[in-house]
Amino acid sequence: MDAGHLRAEGGEYVDVKLEGNAGDDEVTDASGNVLAVKREKKLEGKELKKAIKDVEKQLKDNNKKKCLTDEEAWALGDRLAELKAALAV
């Protein structure tokens, strides 16, 4: 490790930063594999509150109608926790 980056020794290695908003939607690694890059938009203010309300509504509908699988419901619960944590900051 060097300043938060893993340094590879003994071969060709290119450190590609994927966190920025600019750039390709697909990246090809050294082996020729094509990897899709998913970027999440940072929500602020009203957008963040709307996203929280939308997730809460989906969870409430699931409690009434059982329209989601357990995994989907857990993922929504995790997403709700992330959004609320972002709102608190």
C-alpha positions as CSV (number, residue, x, y, z in Angstrom):
1,M,0.0,0.0,0.0
2,D,1.2,3.5,-0.8
3,A,-0.9,6.5,0.2
4,G,-4.1,4.5,0.0
5,H,-3.4,2.8,-3.4
6,L,-2.3,-0.7,-3.9
7,R,1.0,-0.9,-5.7
8,A,1.5,-3.9,-8.0
9,E,5.0,-5.2,-8.5
10,G,6.4,-7.5,-11.2
11,G,4.1,-6.6,-14.1
12,E,2.3,-4.0,-16.0
13,Y,-0.2,-2.1,-14.0
14,V,-2.2,1.0,-14.6
15,D,-4.0,2.8,-11.8
16,V,-7.3,4.0,-13.2
17,K,-9.3,6.4,-11.1
18,L,-13.0,5.7,-11.6
19,E,-14.6,8.0,-9.0
20,G,-14.8,11.1,-11.1
21,N,-18.0,12.0,-13.1
22,A,-16.1,12.3,-16.3
23,G,-14.9,9.3,-18.3
24,D,-16.0,6.2,-20.0
25,D,-19.0,4.1,-19.0
26,E,-16.9,1.0,-19.8
27,V,-13.3,0.2,-18.9
28,T,-11.2,-2.5,-20.5
29,D,-8.7,-4.1,-18.1
30,A,-5.3,-5.6,-19.0
31,S,-6.8,-9.0,-19.7
32,G,-9.3,-7.6,-22.2
33,N,-12.3,-7.8,-20.0
34,V,-14.9,-5.0,-20.4
35,L,-16.1,-3.7,-17.1
36,A,-19.2,-1.5,-16.8
37,V,-18.7,1.6,-14.6
38,K,-21.7,2.6,-12.5
39,R,-21.7,6.2,-11.1
40,E,-24.2,7.5,-8.6
41,K,-25.3,11.0,-8.7
42,K,-24.8,12.9,-5.5
43,L,-28.2,14.0,-4.2
44,E,-28.6,17.3,-2.2
45,G,-31.5,19.0,-0.5
46,K,-34.9,18.5,-2.1
47,E,-33.7,15.6,-4.3
48,L,-32.3,13.8,-1.2
49,K,-35.6,14.2,0.7
50,K,-37.6,13.1,-2.3
51,A,-35.5,10.0,-2.7
52,I,-36.0,9.1,1.0
53,K,-39.8,9.5,0.6
54,D,-39.8,7.3,-2.5
55,V,-37.9,4.5,-0.8
56,E,-40.1,4.7,2.3
57,K,-43.2,4.5,0.0
58,Q,-41.8,1.4,-1.7
59,L,-41.2,-0.2,1.7
60,K,-44.6,0.7,2.9
61,D,-46.2,-0.8,-0.3
62,N,-44.2,-3.9,0.2
63,N,-45.5,-4.3,3.8
64,K,-49.1,-4.1,2.5
65,K,-48.8,-6.1,-0.7
66,K,-45.6,-8.2,-0.4
67,C,-44.6,-7.2,-3.9
68,L,-40.8,-7.4,-3.3
69,T,-38.5,-10.3,-2.5
70,D,-36.7,-10.3,0.8
71,E,-33.4,-9.4,-0.9
72,E,-35.1,-6.4,-2.7
73,A,-36.6,-5.2,0.6
74,W,-33.3,-5.5,2.4
75,A,-31.6,-3.6,-0.4
76,L,-34.2,-0.8,-0.1
77,G,-33.7,-0.8,3.7
78,D,-30.0,-0.3,3.2
79,R,-30.5,2.4,0.6
80,L,-32.9,4.2,3.0
81,A,-30.2,4.1,5.8
82,E,-27.6,5.5,3.3
83,L,-29.9,8.3,2.3
84,K,-30.8,9.2,5.9
85,A,-27.1,9.2,6.8
86,A,-26.4,11.5,3.8
87,L,-29.2,13.8,5.0
88,A,-27.7,14.0,8.5
89,V,-24.3,15.2,7.2
